[in-house]
């Protein structure tokens, strides 16, 4: 990840967040959006019809874990000083 180490600026010592922090924050936002996309779906053809797919592993277990991991990554991206 040599390109990640090149993301520096002469004003980085003066600013609370560096360019690397902003890059990690953007990655965290993408992870959170991915988690919400994994939660989406499960609609039925009609309002009276029940679709059992809303209780799938992807929507009940995987998607919340991905969202929580995204928020944890955001906390790391904000607090880490590069």
N, C-alpha and C positions, 0 to 999 in steps of 0.2 A: 504494500500500500504506500508506495513512494509518493503518489500523487496526493495522498491525504496529508503527508508531512509538508508538502509544498504549499498548502493552503494557509499561508500566513501573510500578515500585513504589518507594516511598520507601526500602525496604531493599535495593534493587538494588546499591548501592555497597558494601554489607557482605557480600553473598553471592557465592560464586565463580561461580555460574551464575544468569543472570537468567531472567525469564519468557520472553523471546524465545528463549533457548537451549533451554529445555524444549519450546517449540513446534517449533523446528527439529529437535530430537531425535525428537519424535513423528512428524514428517514423514519423517525418515530411517528410522524403524522401519516405517512404512507402505511405503516404497520397497523395503526388504529383504523384507518379507512378500510384496509383489507379485512380486518376483523368484523367490521360492520357489514361489509359486502357478504362475508360468509354467513352472517345472521339473516340476510334478506331471503325472500322467497317463501314458498310454502302456501301460496294462494290457491284457493279452490275455484272451480269453474263457476259455481253459483254460490250465493250467500247461504243457502240452506245445506250445502254439501260440506262435510268435514273432511279435511285432508290430514292424514296421520303423519305426513312428512314434516310437520312443524316440530315434531319431537325427535328428529334425527340427531345422531351424534355430532354432526357438523354444527348444527344450530344451538344445541343445548350445552355442549362441552367445549368443542374446539374453538368456536368463535369468541366466547367470553375469555378463554385463556389467551387468545391472540390479542384481544383488546387490552387486557390487563398487562400483558407483556409490553405492548406498545406504550402504555402510560408509564410503566417502570423504566422503559428505555428513554422516554421523555425526561423523566426526573434525572436520570443519569446524564443525559445530554445537556441539561441546564446546569447541573451542579459540578460537572467535571471541568476543571481548569486546565486548558492546554497551554 
